[in-house]
Amino acid sequence: MNPRTPTAAPLLLALALALLGSGCTGGVEGTPGAVGVRDPYFPGLGNGGYDVTHYGLKLDVDPAAGRLRGTATITARATQHLSAFHLDLAGLDVQSATVEGEPAAVNRAGKELTIRPDASVDDRMREGRTFTTVVRYSGSPKTVTDADGEEEGWLRTADGSVALGEPTGSMAWFPGNHHPGDKAAYDIEVTVPDPLKAISNGQLVARRTEGGRTAYHWRTTEPMASYLATVAVGRFTTEQARTPDGIRLFTAVDPASAAASEDVLAEIPAVLAWSRARFGPYPFTSAGAIVERAGDSTYALETQNRPVFPGPPDTGLLVHELAHQWFGNSVTPKTWRDMWLNEGFATYAEWLWAADHDGVPVGESFDEAYEDDANWAFPPASPPAALDLSDPPVYGRGAMVVHRIRLAIDDDRAFFALVRGWTEKYRHANASTDDFTAYVEEKTGQDLTGLWDAWLYGGSRPAREG
């Protein structure tokens, strides 16, 4: 067989294909950002190719109809030359999107939005450049059922709604990069019909009323993971104050829970002062709480600045959720596999409080956790699946790991200096289990391989001593 000699037509076709492949398509050059960041439990969560620095969310909420209209203004820095990028959004309808003020193409596939910018903004999509995306959307936000059966997302309440986002529910009410590894500042403006109020994270910077509806503008200047963002709409009784060291306090309480919550909420300044002495400076400029009525949700959540409680909390629960402001909210896990760093330290904070205020030695709390078979179902640093992320080993055995470190150091002053150093080193950042174990060994000068193998990663209950 004689080889065929190339003709002009195939050569022209090859040239055309090469030009198309190089980006001469009428769109932005570069490559698409990744779909998902390969989280061990939620591989499709989050997106690659950019880092969000600020969310500006404007929501108009109609509680009676269970609907909202939203505009999300997302400012991000490209980490590669982007031809397209993804946003996570569940269940809402997108009306339009722009990038740098120019209309952008939008494709929808399940919970993924693909945004394809116009070629005219190519320069803004290059690595290291900052670009702004505006998405307009509307619909009835969804309640999401977790793998473990808990409900999150946008929850209807007796007189309004509350948004709870851990681990994936925040995508039910705004588009974004919904992985804890991408933290950002927020401005959240929520308009609701009077006499309802809208409570969110950070500080209330503006409020305006027009035509029987009031817009509440909340601002969070410190970085926040999207799962910690919240909006609570209802007939709240609100109070504002300041702690002696200047932290702004804002509490919002459903009237049905007000009387039973009063004494516990009055402890917030004392709990913050006690926590500061053990964990380091409070990492935010505002604090407080949102207390719904019993039954509006089935669990408390450490939403940034002001945790949400499903009815009046007791002091132990308040201590736990406020400790999360250091462990989880300021020092945020790199992936959901690192969740024990949140819950183990928050549970240990409860043990410390009980020792200081209720006469229950930490060793006694440790022994109780040690004897609880539920804490030995799996290693805290390696939950088997997403449905196990909120199971007892992440909490109780996680707290046991913290206490074993304390015993290994055998010096309380050095131990609490270690904890304060951890919250300082990773303040407003993300940290993994590997970051933590390396930090502890560096600061203590000890090889703690045996401790990690037995208590953090071990598959069986180790001996209490040794």
Disulfide bonds with the S-S distance in Angstrom:
none
